[in-house]
Amino acid sequence: AVGVWIDGRWPGRFSWTLMLLFGGLICGCLNAWYWVSHVSKNE
């Protein structure tokens, strides 16, 4: 929702919606990788 709002307010050369979507995807993958590595060390 934030990316769509930014795109509507300040249109630019690239889509904030897509950039924030990919940023969230990368953060989620890093978080999952950290969590899996942390849990596997405790077993």
C-alpha positions as CSV (number, residue, x, y, z in Angstrom):
1,A,0.0,0.0,0.0
2,V,2.9,2.4,0.7
3,G,4.5,1.8,-2.6
4,V,1.2,2.5,-4.5
5,W,0.8,5.7,-2.5
6,I,4.4,6.8,-3.2
7,D,3.9,6.0,-6.9
8,G,0.8,8.1,-6.9
9,R,2.4,11.1,-5.2
10,W,5.8,11.1,-6.8
11,P,5.9,9.3,-10.1
12,G,9.5,8.4,-11.1
13,R,11.6,6.4,-13.3
14,F,11.0,3.2,-11.4
15,S,8.1,1.7,-9.5
16,W,8.3,2.0,-5.7
17,T,5.7,-0.7,-5.5
18,L,8.0,-3.2,-7.2
19,M,11.1,-2.0,-5.3
20,L,9.4,-2.4,-1.9
21,L,7.9,-5.7,-2.9
22,F,11.4,-7.1,-3.8
23,G,12.9,-5.4,-0.7
24,G,10.3,-7.2,1.4
25,L,11.0,-10.5,-0.4
26,I,14.7,-10.2,0.3
27,C,14.2,-9.3,3.9
28,G,11.9,-12.2,4.3
29,C,14.3,-14.6,2.7
30,L,17.2,-13.4,4.9
31,N,15.0,-13.7,8.0
32,A,14.0,-17.2,7.1
33,W,17.7,-18.1,6.4
34,Y,18.7,-16.7,9.8
35,W,15.9,-18.5,11.6
36,V,16.6,-21.8,10.0
37,S,20.4,-21.6,10.7
38,H,19.7,-20.5,14.3
39,V,17.2,-23.4,15.0
40,S,19.5,-26.0,13.4
41,K,22.4,-25.0,15.6
42,N,20.2,-25.6,18.7
43,E,19.3,-29.2,17.8
